[in-house]
Amino acid sequence: FTPRPLIDCMVALVKPQPGEVVQDPALGTGGFLIAADRYIKQQTDDLFTLTERQQEFQRNEAFVGMELVLDAHRLALMNAMLHGIVGRLTLGDALSPDGAALPRADVVLTNPPFGTK
């Protein structure tokens, strides 16, 4: 799993913006999406400066991810729920046709595993 300081650094460098779809095709426990959500909330006074429609998008549509490992996927779902994120977080292999079903993204934040596959 990716260390939190590295996640925070990458998010700060990429600077995801409200209205952008942020994707992590190697979701793990959802650290990149949680950090991107936190970054956007810091920039928008906890979404207060956004319109109602923009707030709804940020909460329900802005974050997309796919995880291969069932237990990590469960942790990602729990982590997202605890942070108020209702995204499209699916179980599957992003290197298979499952990954082709992921929607287009404006920002990809990920640290793919370097396994033997």
C-alpha positions in Angstrom: 0.0 0.0 0.0 1.1 3.5 -0.8 2.5 5.6 2.1 0.2 8.5 3.1 2.9 11.2 2.7 3.5 10.0 -0.9 -0.2 10.1 -1.6 -0.5 13.6 -0.2 2.5 14.8 -2.2 1.1 13.4 -5.4 -2.3 14.9 -4.8 -0.8 18.3 -4.0 1.2 18.1 -7.3 -1.7 17.0 -9.5 -4.2 19.5 -7.8 -7.5 17.8 -8.6 -10.3 20.4 -9.1 -14.0 20.4 -8.4 -15.9 18.9 -11.3 -13.1 16.6 -12.4 -13.5 12.8 -12.4 -10.7 11.3 -10.3 -9.9 7.7 -11.0 -7.7 5.1 -9.3 -7.5 1.8 -11.3 -5.4 0.2 -8.6 -7.7 1.4 -5.8 -6.4 -0.6 -2.8 -8.0 0.9 0.3 -8.9 4.1 -1.5 -6.2 6.4 -0.2 -5.7 8.4 -3.3 -9.4 9.1 -3.7 -9.8 10.0 0.0 -6.8 12.4 -0.3 -8.2 14.0 -3.5 -11.5 14.5 -1.8 -9.8 16.1 1.2 -7.8 18.3 -1.1 -10.9 19.5 -3.0 -12.8 20.1 0.2 -9.9 22.2 1.5 -10.0 24.3 -1.6 -13.7 24.8 -1.5 -14.5 25.4 2.2 -15.7 21.9 2.6 -17.6 22.2 -0.7 -19.5 25.3 0.6 -18.3 27.5 -2.2 -19.8 25.1 -4.9 -23.3 25.1 -6.2 -25.7 22.5 -5.0 -25.3 20.5 -8.3 -21.5 20.7 -8.0 -21.6 19.5 -4.4 -23.8 16.5 -5.5 -21.3 15.7 -8.2 -18.4 15.8 -5.8 -20.1 13.5 -3.3 -21.6 11.0 -5.7 -19.8 11.0 -9.1 -16.3 12.5 -8.9 -14.5 9.4 -7.7 -14.0 6.1 -9.6 -11.8 3.2 -8.7 -11.3 -0.5 -9.3 -9.6 -3.0 -7.0 -8.7 -6.6 -7.7 -8.4 -8.0 -4.2 -11.7 -8.6 -2.4 -10.6 -7.6 1.1 -8.9 -4.4 -0.1 -12.1 -3.6 -2.0 -14.1 -4.0 1.1 -11.8 -1.6 3.0 -12.0 0.9 0.2 -15.8 0.9 0.3 -15.7 1.3 4.1 -13.1 4.1 3.9 -15.2 5.9 1.2 -18.3 5.6 3.3 -16.6 7.0 6.4 -15.5 10.0 4.3 -18.9 10.7 2.8 -17.9 9.5 -0.7 -20.3 7.6 -2.9 -18.2 6.8 -5.9 -18.1 4.0 -8.4 -15.7 1.7 -6.6 -15.8 -1.7 -8.3 -14.2 -5.1 -7.8 -12.3 -6.2 -10.9 -9.0 -6.3 -12.8 -8.2 -3.0 -14.4 -5.8 -4.8 -16.8 -8.7 -7.0 -18.1 -11.9 -6.0 -20.0 -13.2 -4.9 -16.6 -10.8 -1.9 -16.8 -12.2 -0.9 -20.2 -15.5 -0.4 -18.5 -14.1 2.3 -16.3 -15.5 5.7 -17.3 -13.2 8.4 -18.7 -11.3 10.4 -16.1 -9.9 13.9 -15.9 -7.3 12.8 -13.3 -5.7 9.5 -12.7 -4.0 9.1 -9.3 -2.6 5.6 -8.7 0.3 3.6 -7.6 -0.1 0.2 -9.3 1.2 -2.9 -7.7 4.4 -4.3 -9.1 3.6 -8.0 -8.7 4.6 -10.9 -10.9 1.5 -10.9 -13.1 
